[in-house]
């Protein structure tokens, strides 16, 4: 999502000019009875010391740009674009930026009783309305939701934020229920190496990003880089690059009026037929259908009925 990343870079440049410390700036996008959605831009960097915060409500934050370290009682994870940061009401947490400056998220906050009602209505059993992991990696079922939210930040009109908040909460609870509970350890410098390559991918998703090029940037052999990248992010480098390109394309299709072919080429797809197949596999609709409000709403209803 290059345009969203550009806005972040501009905020970081203004911070450097002003000489001010890094800070987190939320902008409320929409709110209702029991839920709130905000565009949250953070300009903190390696020189800013993390400080302890507390989740006032249940939190699901879509990472759109940048990387950061997230620590809570649920564990410690490197947050990358396309992933979800999770938090329970009342939990303390810290976010650090020792490997790079800034991040941008769309944060969804839910009152506990509202979230519990969603869990009950969705038939989520067990822990239900309590998160047991700190992160959901950039999985395919999240892609349509993240693309629509990103398009809303970019100015797509009449985005149904409340519907999106409900769908995100239910899908997240179901994904969390299916995640393996075992946590794998990784080297101390793994986050720094992977963070560098993730930022390269998200700033230039359209470039030819090969495994060899990315592994050289991380100063690792292709074999060790492949294992490390997948362990930290939850995806292989190829999957991550493809998903980053598709998110960028989907956000542009919803917020711009350009031709599908031009969007495909600009986002790094050399063949429009391959782009159409990959897009349909990721979002469940063709690029043209995805950008049409009426057909998008039909897709939402169809998907909702399968919860």
FIVO-10200 format. One record per residue (C-alpha): residue number from 1; residue in three letters; x, y, z; chain. Coordinates in steps of 0.02 Angstrom, whole numbers. Example, Ala and Ser with C-alpha at 12.3 -4.5 7.8 and 13.67 -1.06 7.14 Angstrom:
REM residues 2
<node resi="1" resn="ala" X="615" Y="-225" Z="390" chain="A"/>
<node resi="2" resn="ser" X="684" Y="-53" Z="357" chain="A"/>
END
This chain:
REM residues 307
<node resi="1" resn="unk" X="0" Y="0" Z="0" chain="A"/>
<node resi="2" resn="unk" X="124" Y="127" Z="-64" chain="A"/>
<node resi="3" resn="unk" X="15" Y="282" Z="-41" chain="A"/>
<node resi="4" resn="unk" X="-16" Y="242" Z="141" chain="A"/>
<node resi="5" resn="unk" X="170" Y="215" Z="166" chain="A"/>
<node resi="6" resn="unk" X="206" Y="383" Z="81" chain="A"/>
<node resi="7" resn="unk" X="94" Y="473" Z="206" chain="A"/>
<node resi="8" resn="unk" X="193" Y="390" Z="346" chain="A"/>
<node resi="9" resn="unk" X="358" Y="445" Z="268" chain="A"/>
<node resi="10" resn="unk" X="296" Y="624" Z="259" chain="A"/>
<node resi="11" resn="unk" X="248" Y="621" Z="442" chain="A"/>
<node resi="12" resn="unk" X="421" Y="555" Z="486" chain="A"/>
<node resi="13" resn="unk" X="502" Y="692" Z="382" chain="A"/>
<node resi="14" resn="unk" X="401" Y="826" Z="473" chain="A"/>
<node resi="15" resn="unk" X="455" Y="752" Z="638" chain="A"/>
<node resi="16" resn="unk" X="638" Y="764" Z="586" chain="A"/>
<node resi="17" resn="unk" X="615" Y="946" Z="532" chain="A"/>
<node resi="18" resn="unk" X="529" Y="994" Z="693" chain="A"/>
<node resi="19" resn="unk" X="649" Y="896" Z="803" chain="A"/>
<node resi="20" resn="unk" X="505" Y="827" Z="907" chain="A"/>
<node resi="21" resn="unk" X="501" Y="656" Z="990" chain="A"/>
<node resi="22" resn="unk" X="402" Y="516" Z="911" chain="A"/>
<node resi="23" resn="unk" X="219" Y="503" Z="954" chain="A"/>
<node resi="24" resn="unk" X="60" Y="408" Z="913" chain="A"/>
<node resi="25" resn="unk" X="-80" Y="507" Z="832" chain="A"/>
<node resi="26" resn="unk" X="-252" Y="426" Z="816" chain="A"/>
<node resi="27" resn="unk" X="-384" Y="496" Z="697" chain="A"/>
<node resi="28" resn="unk" X="-560" Y="431" Z="727" chain="A"/>
<node resi="29" resn="unk" X="-636" Y="366" Z="566" chain="A"/>
<node resi="30" resn="unk" X="-802" Y="306" Z="634" chain="A"/>
<node resi="31" resn="unk" X="-883" Y="249" Z="796" chain="A"/>
<node resi="32" resn="unk" X="-1044" Y="175" Z="861" chain="A"/>
<node resi="33" resn="unk" X="-1121" Y="89" Z="1010" chain="A"/>
<node resi="34" resn="unk" X="-980" Y="-22" Z="1075" chain="A"/>
<node resi="35" resn="unk" X="-854" Y="0" Z="935" chain="A"/>
<node resi="36" resn="unk" X="-730" Y="130" Z="869" chain="A"/>
<node resi="37" resn="unk" X="-616" Y="135" Z="717" chain="A"/>
<node resi="38" resn="unk" X="-462" Y="247" Z="707" chain="A"/>
<node resi="39" resn="unk" X="-320" Y="281" Z="586" chain="A"/>
<node resi="40" resn="unk" X="-167" Y="274" Z="700" chain="A"/>
<node resi="41" resn="unk" X="-2" Y="347" Z="640" chain="A"/>
<node resi="42" resn="unk" X="155" Y="324" Z="745" chain="A"/>
<node resi="43" resn="unk" X="318" Y="418" Z="714" chain="A"/>
<node resi="44" resn="unk" X="424" Y="334" Z="848" chain="A"/>
<node resi="45" resn="unk" X="594" Y="263" Z="803" chain="A"/>
<node resi="46" resn="unk" X="747" Y="177" Z="877" chain="A"/>
<node resi="47" resn="unk" X="789" Y="330" Z="983" chain="A"/>
<node resi="48" resn="unk" X="619" Y="332" Z="1068" chain="A"/>
<node resi="49" resn="unk" X="605" Y="224" Z="1223" chain="A"/>
<node resi="50" resn="unk" X="450" Y="112" Z="1228" chain="A"/>
<node resi="51" resn="unk" X="333" Y="145" Z="1373" chain="A"/>
<node resi="52" resn="unk" X="199" Y="38" Z="1448" chain="A"/>
<node resi="53" resn="unk" X="20" Y="67" Z="1391" chain="A"/>
<node resi="54" resn="unk" X="-145" Y="-18" Z="1431" chain="A"/>
<node resi="55" resn="unk" X="-283" Y="-76" Z="1315" chain="A"/>
<node resi="56" resn="unk" X="-440" Y="16" Z="1368" chain="A"/>
<node resi="57" resn="unk" X="-546" Y="-101" Z="1261" chain="A"/>
<node resi="58" resn="unk" X="-525" Y="-258" Z="1158" chain="A"/>
<node resi="59" resn="unk" X="-410" Y="-208" Z="1015" chain="A"/>
<node resi="60" resn="unk" X="-381" Y="-273" Z="839" chain="A"/>
<node resi="61" resn="unk" X="-257" Y="-165" Z="743" chain="A"/>
<node resi="62" resn="unk" X="-227" Y="-193" Z="557" chain="A"/>
<node resi="63" resn="unk" X="-46" Y="-150" Z="516" chain="A"/>
<node resi="64" resn="unk" X="-42" Y="-54" Z="351" chain="A"/>
<node resi="65" resn="unk" X="137" Y="12" Z="346" chain="A"/>
<node resi="66" resn="unk" X="298" Y="-1" Z="444" chain="A"/>
<node resi="67" resn="unk" X="355" Y="-130" Z="570" chain="A"/>
<node resi="68" resn="unk" X="364" Y="-132" Z="759" chain="A"/>
<node resi="69" resn="unk" X="391" Y="-248" Z="907" chain="A"/>
<node resi="70" resn="unk" X="237" Y="-285" Z="1011" chain="A"/>
<node resi="71" resn="unk" X="247" Y="-358" Z="1186" chain="A"/>
<node resi="72" resn="unk" X="102" Y="-404" Z="1299" chain="A"/>
<node resi="73" resn="unk" X="59" Y="-542" Z="1424" chain="A"/>
<node resi="74" resn="unk" X="9" Y="-645" Z="1271" chain="A"/>
<node resi="75" resn="unk" X="188" Y="-645" Z="1201" chain="A"/>
<node resi="76" resn="unk" X="309" Y="-546" Z="1093" chain="A"/>
<node resi="77" resn="unk" X="295" Y="-528" Z="904" chain="A"/>
<node resi="78" resn="unk" X="362" Y="-427" Z="758" chain="A"/>
<node resi="79" resn="unk" X="214" Y="-338" Z="679" chain="A"/>
<node resi="80" resn="unk" X="219" Y="-322" Z="490" chain="A"/>
<node resi="81" resn="unk" X="96" Y="-252" Z="360" chain="A"/>
<node resi="82" resn="unk" X="-54" Y="-365" Z="336" chain="A"/>
<node resi="83" resn="unk" X="-46" Y="-436" Z="512" chain="A"/>
<node resi="84" resn="unk" X="-163" Y="-402" Z="659" chain="A"/>
<node resi="85" resn="unk" X="-107" Y="-342" Z="831" chain="A"/>
<node resi="86" resn="unk" X="-222" Y="-409" Z="967" chain="A"/>
<node resi="87" resn="unk" X="-257" Y="-350" Z="1143" chain="A"/>
<node resi="88" resn="unk" X="-382" Y="-386" Z="1281" chain="A"/>
<node resi="89" resn="unk" X="-466" Y="-255" Z="1389" chain="A"/>
<node resi="90" resn="unk" X="-354" Y="-203" Z="1534" chain="A"/>
<node resi="91" resn="unk" X="-195" Y="-286" Z="1470" chain="A"/>
<node resi="92" resn="unk" X="-32" Y="-189" Z="1476" chain="A"/>
<node resi="93" resn="unk" X="78" Y="-184" Z="1321" chain="A"/>
<node resi="94" resn="unk" X="230" Y="-102" Z="1241" chain="A"/>
<node resi="95" resn="unk" X="269" Y="-59" Z="1061" chain="A"/>
<node resi="96" resn="unk" X="450" Y="-30" Z="1008" chain="A"/>
<node resi="97" resn="unk" X="533" Y="27" Z="847" chain="A"/>
<node resi="98" resn="unk" X="714" Y="-24" Z="870" chain="A"/>
<node resi="99" resn="unk" X="727" Y="-86" Z="689" chain="A"/>
<node resi="100" resn="unk" X="650" Y="60" Z="596" chain="A"/>
<node resi="101" resn="unk" X="547" Y="219" Z="610" chain="A"/>
<node resi="102" resn="unk" X="358" Y="230" Z="613" chain="A"/>
<node resi="103" resn="unk" X="205" Y="127" Z="577" chain="A"/>
<node resi="104" resn="unk" X="25" Y="153" Z="526" chain="A"/>
<node resi="105" resn="unk" X="-123" Y="48" Z="583" chain="A"/>
<node resi="106" resn="unk" X="-311" Y="48" Z="574" chain="A"/>
<node resi="107" resn="unk" X="-365" Y="8" Z="752" chain="A"/>
<node resi="108" resn="unk" X="-534" Y="-67" Z="794" chain="A"/>
<node resi="109" resn="unk" X="-583" Y="-51" Z="978" chain="A"/>
<node resi="110" resn="unk" X="-727" Y="-149" Z="1053" chain="A"/>
<node resi="111" resn="unk" X="-815" Y="-133" Z="1221" chain="A"/>
<node resi="112" resn="unk" X="-802" Y="-300" Z="1315" chain="A"/>
<node resi="113" resn="unk" X="-989" Y="-333" Z="1316" chain="A"/>
<node resi="114" resn="unk" X="-1003" Y="-294" Z="1130" chain="A"/>
<node resi="115" resn="unk" X="-859" Y="-411" Z="1091" chain="A"/>
<node resi="116" resn="unk" X="-930" Y="-550" Z="1200" chain="A"/>
<node resi="117" resn="unk" X="-1096" Y="-535" Z="1110" chain="A"/>
<node resi="118" resn="unk" X="-1010" Y="-553" Z="941" chain="A"/>
<node resi="119" resn="unk" X="-918" Y="-708" Z="1003" chain="A"/>
<node resi="120" resn="unk" X="-1080" Y="-786" Z="1064" chain="A"/>
<node resi="121" resn="unk" X="-1176" Y="-744" Z="905" chain="A"/>
<node resi="122" resn="unk" X="-1035" Y="-815" Z="798" chain="A"/>
<node resi="123" resn="unk" X="-1032" Y="-976" Z="898" chain="A"/>
<node resi="124" resn="unk" X="-850" Y="-957" Z="950" chain="A"/>
<node resi="125" resn="unk" X="-823" Y="-1074" Z="1095" chain="A"/>
<node resi="126" resn="unk" X="-686" Y="-1098" Z="1224" chain="A"/>
<node resi="127" resn="unk" X="-592" Y="-938" Z="1263" chain="A"/>
<node resi="128" resn="unk" X="-712" Y="-850" Z="1144" chain="A"/>
<node resi="129" resn="unk" X="-700" Y="-665" Z="1177" chain="A"/>
<node resi="130" resn="unk" X="-524" Y="-672" Z="1252" chain="A"/>
<node resi="131" resn="unk" X="-372" Y="-670" Z="1139" chain="A"/>
<node resi="132" resn="unk" X="-240" Y="-802" Z="1179" chain="A"/>
<node resi="133" resn="unk" X="-107" Y="-744" Z="1054" chain="A"/>
<node resi="134" resn="unk" X="-36" Y="-570" Z="1023" chain="A"/>
<node resi="135" resn="unk" X="-41" Y="-575" Z="833" chain="A"/>
<node resi="136" resn="unk" X="-124" Y="-650" Z="680" chain="A"/>
<node resi="137" resn="unk" X="-2" Y="-659" Z="532" chain="A"/>
<node resi="138" resn="unk" X="-49" Y="-592" Z="359" chain="A"/>
<node resi="139" resn="unk" X="-167" Y="-734" Z="313" chain="A"/>
<node resi="140" resn="unk" X="-274" Y="-742" Z="156" chain="A"/>
<node resi="141" resn="unk" X="-443" Y="-731" Z="247" chain="A"/>
<node resi="142" resn="unk" X="-392" Y="-559" Z="310" chain="A"/>
<node resi="143" resn="unk" X="-346" Y="-487" Z="140" chain="A"/>
<node resi="144" resn="unk" X="-519" Y="-425" Z="85" chain="A"/>
<node resi="145" resn="unk" X="-549" Y="-341" Z="253" chain="A"/>
<node resi="146" resn="unk" X="-379" Y="-255" Z="255" chain="A"/>
<node resi="147" resn="unk" X="-397" Y="-198" Z="75" chain="A"/>
<node resi="148" resn="unk" X="-567" Y="-120" Z="109" chain="A"/>
<node resi="149" resn="unk" X="-506" Y="-34" Z="267" chain="A"/>
<node resi="150" resn="unk" X="-354" Y="34" Z="175" chain="A"/>
<node resi="151" resn="unk" X="-466" Y="98" Z="36" chain="A"/>
<node resi="152" resn="unk" X="-569" Y="189" Z="168" chain="A"/>
<node resi="153" resn="unk" X="-413" Y="276" Z="232" chain="A"/>
<node resi="154" resn="unk" X="-370" Y="324" Z="53" chain="A"/>
<node resi="155" resn="unk" X="-541" Y="405" Z="31" chain="A"/>
<node resi="156" resn="unk" X="-656" Y="270" Z="-38" chain="A"/>
<node resi="157" resn="unk" X="-833" Y="339" Z="-10" chain="A"/>
<node resi="158" resn="unk" X="-969" Y="265" Z="99" chain="A"/>
<node resi="159" resn="unk" X="-866" Y="125" Z="175" chain="A"/>
<node resi="160" resn="unk" X="-977" Y="27" Z="298" chain="A"/>
<node resi="161" resn="unk" X="-859" Y="35" Z="447" chain="A"/>
<node resi="162" resn="unk" X="-980" Y="-47" Z="568" chain="A"/>
<node resi="163" resn="unk" X="-1003" Y="-198" Z="456" chain="A"/>
<node resi="164" resn="unk" X="-816" Y="-208" Z="433" chain="A"/>
<node resi="165" resn="unk" X="-789" Y="-201" Z="622" chain="A"/>
<node resi="166" resn="unk" X="-910" Y="-344" Z="651" chain="A"/>
<node resi="167" resn="unk" X="-838" Y="-453" Z="513" chain="A"/>
<node resi="168" resn="unk" X="-660" Y="-420" Z="572" chain="A"/>
<node resi="169" resn="unk" X="-698" Y="-467" Z="752" chain="A"/>
<node resi="170" resn="unk" X="-782" Y="-631" Z="705" chain="A"/>
<node resi="171" resn="unk" X="-651" Y="-681" Z="579" chain="A"/>
<node resi="172" resn="unk" X="-510" Y="-640" Z="699" chain="A"/>
<node resi="173" resn="unk" X="-587" Y="-744" Z="838" chain="A"/>
<node resi="174" resn="unk" X="-605" Y="-892" Z="721" chain="A"/>
<node resi="175" resn="unk" X="-426" Y="-876" Z="658" chain="A"/>
<node resi="176" resn="unk" X="-359" Y="-863" Z="834" chain="A"/>
<node resi="177" resn="unk" X="-454" Y="-1020" Z="882" chain="A"/>
<node resi="178" resn="unk" X="-365" Y="-1113" Z="742" chain="A"/>
<node resi="179" resn="unk" X="-188" Y="-1051" Z="774" chain="A"/>
<node resi="180" resn="unk" X="-64" Y="-1172" Z="851" chain="A"/>
<node resi="181" resn="unk" X="-28" Y="-1135" Z="1033" chain="A"/>
<node resi="182" resn="unk" X="156" Y="-1184" Z="1024" chain="A"/>
<node resi="183" resn="unk" X="272" Y="-1033" Z="1013" chain="A"/>
<node resi="184" resn="unk" X="437" Y="-1055" Z="922" chain="A"/>
<node resi="185" resn="unk" X="591" Y="-959" Z="977" chain="A"/>
<node resi="186" resn="unk" X="703" Y="-871" Z="851" chain="A"/>
<node resi="187" resn="unk" X="873" Y="-783" Z="857" chain="A"/>
<node resi="188" resn="unk" X="884" Y="-613" Z="940" chain="A"/>
<node resi="189" resn="unk" X="935" Y="-527" Z="777" chain="A"/>
<node resi="190" resn="unk" X="798" Y="-612" Z="675" chain="A"/>
<node resi="191" resn="unk" X="675" Y="-468" Z="695" chain="A"/>
<node resi="192" resn="unk" X="801" Y="-340" Z="632" chain="A"/>
<node resi="193" resn="unk" X="846" Y="-443" Z="478" chain="A"/>
<node resi="194" resn="unk" X="665" Y="-480" Z="432" chain="A"/>
<node resi="195" resn="unk" X="608" Y="-303" Z="471" chain="A"/>
<node resi="196" resn="unk" X="731" Y="-232" Z="344" chain="A"/>
<node resi="197" resn="unk" X="667" Y="-345" Z="207" chain="A"/>
<node resi="198" resn="unk" X="483" Y="-318" Z="252" chain="A"/>
<node resi="199" resn="unk" X="506" Y="-129" Z="239" chain="A"/>
<node resi="200" resn="unk" X="591" Y="-151" Z="70" chain="A"/>
<node resi="201" resn="unk" X="445" Y="-256" Z="7" chain="A"/>
<node resi="202" resn="unk" X="311" Y="-137" Z="69" chain="A"/>
<node resi="203" resn="unk" X="397" Y="18" Z="0" chain="A"/>
<node resi="204" resn="unk" X="429" Y="-62" Z="-170" chain="A"/>
<node resi="205" resn="unk" X="306" Y="-206" Z="-195" chain="A"/>
<node resi="206" resn="unk" X="308" Y="-181" Z="-384" chain="A"/>
<node resi="207" resn="unk" X="495" Y="-216" Z="-402" chain="A"/>
<node resi="208" resn="unk" X="563" Y="-389" Z="-450" chain="A"/>
<node resi="209" resn="unk" X="598" Y="-451" Z="-272" chain="A"/>
<node resi="210" resn="unk" X="686" Y="-619" Z="-284" chain="A"/>
<node resi="211" resn="unk" X="732" Y="-734" Z="-140" chain="A"/>
<node resi="212" resn="unk" X="916" Y="-706" Z="-179" chain="A"/>
<node resi="213" resn="unk" X="901" Y="-516" Z="-173" chain="A"/>
<node resi="214" resn="unk" X="803" Y="-517" Z="-10" chain="A"/>
<node resi="215" resn="unk" X="919" Y="-643" Z="73" chain="A"/>
<node resi="216" resn="unk" X="1071" Y="-537" Z="26" chain="A"/>
<node resi="217" resn="unk" X="990" Y="-387" Z="108" chain="A"/>
<node resi="218" resn="unk" X="964" Y="-490" Z="266" chain="A"/>
<node resi="219" resn="unk" X="1145" Y="-553" Z="252" chain="A"/>
<node resi="220" resn="unk" X="1088" Y="-734" Z="256" chain="A"/>
<node resi="221" resn="unk" X="1094" Y="-881" Z="138" chain="A"/>
<node resi="222" resn="unk" X="932" Y="-907" Z="40" chain="A"/>
<node resi="223" resn="unk" X="895" Y="-1065" Z="140" chain="A"/>
<node resi="224" resn="unk" X="917" Y="-986" Z="312" chain="A"/>
<node resi="225" resn="unk" X="827" Y="-828" Z="258" chain="A"/>
<node resi="226" resn="unk" X="678" Y="-928" Z="194" chain="A"/>
<node resi="227" resn="unk" X="661" Y="-1022" Z="359" chain="A"/>
<node resi="228" resn="unk" X="685" Y="-866" Z="465" chain="A"/>
<node resi="229" resn="unk" X="565" Y="-757" Z="366" chain="A"/>
<node resi="230" resn="unk" X="426" Y="-886" Z="373" chain="A"/>
<node resi="231" resn="unk" X="452" Y="-914" Z="559" chain="A"/>
<node resi="232" resn="unk" X="443" Y="-727" Z="600" chain="A"/>
<node resi="233" resn="unk" X="305" Y="-671" Z="482" chain="A"/>
<node resi="234" resn="unk" X="202" Y="-829" Z="459" chain="A"/>
<node resi="235" resn="unk" X="225" Y="-823" Z="270" chain="A"/>
<node resi="236" resn="unk" X="360" Y="-869" Z="144" chain="A"/>
<node resi="237" resn="unk" X="443" Y="-720" Z="56" chain="A"/>
<node resi="238" resn="unk" X="351" Y="-763" Z="-106" chain="A"/>
<node resi="239" resn="unk" X="183" Y="-768" Z="-17" chain="A"/>
<node resi="240" resn="unk" X="220" Y="-604" Z="72" chain="A"/>
<node resi="241" resn="unk" X="271" Y="-513" Z="-88" chain="A"/>
<node resi="242" resn="unk" X="118" Y="-576" Z="-183" chain="A"/>
<node resi="243" resn="unk" X="1" Y="-529" Z="-40" chain="A"/>
<node resi="244" resn="unk" X="79" Y="-355" Z="-25" chain="A"/>
<node resi="245" resn="unk" X="54" Y="-326" Z="-212" chain="A"/>
<node resi="246" resn="unk" X="-126" Y="-386" Z="-206" chain="A"/>
<node resi="247" resn="unk" X="-169" Y="-275" Z="-57" chain="A"/>
<node resi="248" resn="unk" X="-95" Y="-127" Z="-149" chain="A"/>
<node resi="249" resn="unk" X="-194" Y="-168" Z="-305" chain="A"/>
<node resi="250" resn="unk" X="-358" Y="-193" Z="-211" chain="A"/>
<node resi="251" resn="unk" X="-341" Y="-28" Z="-118" chain="A"/>
<node resi="252" resn="unk" X="-305" Y="63" Z="-280" chain="A"/>
<node resi="253" resn="unk" X="-451" Y="-17" Z="-370" chain="A"/>
<node resi="254" resn="unk" X="-571" Y="44" Z="-236" chain="A"/>
<node resi="255" resn="unk" X="-498" Y="219" Z="-220" chain="A"/>
<node resi="256" resn="unk" X="-449" Y="259" Z="-400" chain="A"/>
<node resi="257" resn="unk" X="-530" Y="248" Z="-571" chain="A"/>
<node resi="258" resn="unk" X="-382" Y="182" Z="-670" chain="A"/>
<node resi="259" resn="unk" X="-389" Y="33" Z="-786" chain="A"/>
<node resi="260" resn="unk" X="-367" Y="-140" Z="-711" chain="A"/>
<node resi="261" resn="unk" X="-222" Y="-173" Z="-830" chain="A"/>
<node resi="262" resn="unk" X="-129" Y="-17" Z="-773" chain="A"/>
<node resi="263" resn="unk" X="-155" Y="-61" Z="-590" chain="A"/>
<node resi="264" resn="unk" X="-92" Y="-238" Z="-621" chain="A"/>
<node resi="265" resn="unk" X="66" Y="-179" Z="-708" chain="A"/>
<node resi="266" resn="unk" X="99" Y="-42" Z="-581" chain="A"/>
<node resi="267" resn="unk" X="87" Y="-167" Z="-438" chain="A"/>
<node resi="268" resn="unk" X="216" Y="-286" Z="-511" chain="A"/>
<node resi="269" resn="unk" X="109" Y="-409" Z="-610" chain="A"/>
<node resi="270" resn="unk" X="178" Y="-434" Z="-786" chain="A"/>
<node resi="271" resn="unk" X="28" Y="-529" Z="-851" chain="A"/>
<node resi="272" resn="unk" X="-151" Y="-472" Z="-824" chain="A"/>
<node resi="273" resn="unk" X="-219" Y="-649" Z="-835" chain="A"/>
<node resi="274" resn="unk" X="-104" Y="-704" Z="-693" chain="A"/>
<node resi="275" resn="unk" X="-157" Y="-549" Z="-596" chain="A"/>
<node resi="276" resn="unk" X="-342" Y="-590" Z="-620" chain="A"/>
<node resi="277" resn="unk" X="-317" Y="-770" Z="-559" chain="A"/>
<node resi="278" resn="unk" X="-214" Y="-716" Z="-408" chain="A"/>
<node resi="279" resn="unk" X="-338" Y="-578" Z="-365" chain="A"/>
<node resi="280" resn="unk" X="-488" Y="-694" Z="-373" chain="A"/>
<node resi="281" resn="unk" X="-399" Y="-823" Z="-265" chain="A"/>
<node resi="282" resn="unk" X="-356" Y="-691" Z="-135" chain="A"/>
<node resi="283" resn="unk" X="-518" Y="-590" Z="-130" chain="A"/>
<node resi="284" resn="unk" X="-650" Y="-708" Z="-198" chain="A"/>
<node resi="285" resn="unk" X="-698" Y="-590" Z="-340" chain="A"/>
<node resi="286" resn="unk" X="-625" Y="-524" Z="-502" chain="A"/>
<node resi="287" resn="unk" X="-541" Y="-353" Z="-497" chain="A"/>
<node resi="288" resn="unk" X="-687" Y="-272" Z="-589" chain="A"/>
<node resi="289" resn="unk" X="-817" Y="-350" Z="-474" chain="A"/>
<node resi="290" resn="unk" X="-718" Y="-304" Z="-319" chain="A"/>
<node resi="291" resn="unk" X="-719" Y="-118" Z="-362" chain="A"/>
<node resi="292" resn="unk" X="-908" Y="-112" Z="-397" chain="A"/>
<node resi="293" resn="unk" X="-1002" Y="-65" Z="-238" chain="A"/>
<node resi="294" resn="unk" X="-1158" Y="-166" Z="-281" chain="A"/>
<node resi="295" resn="unk" X="-1065" Y="-326" Z="-320" chain="A"/>
<node resi="296" resn="unk" X="-953" Y="-301" Z="-169" chain="A"/>
<node resi="297" resn="unk" X="-1105" Y="-292" Z="-56" chain="A"/>
<node resi="298" resn="unk" X="-1172" Y="-454" Z="-131" chain="A"/>
<node resi="299" resn="unk" X="-1005" Y="-536" Z="-94" chain="A"/>
<node resi="300" resn="unk" X="-1014" Y="-473" Z="86" chain="A"/>
<node resi="301" resn="unk" X="-1188" Y="-544" Z="110" chain="A"/>
<node resi="302" resn="unk" X="-1138" Y="-711" Z="35" chain="A"/>
<node resi="303" resn="unk" X="-985" Y="-722" Z="146" chain="A"/>
<node resi="304" resn="unk" X="-1079" Y="-668" Z="302" chain="A"/>
<node resi="305" resn="unk" X="-1205" Y="-807" Z="276" chain="A"/>
<node resi="306" resn="unk" X="-1063" Y="-934" Z="283" chain="A"/>
<node resi="307" resn="unk" X="-1001" Y="-882" Z="456" chain="A"/>
END
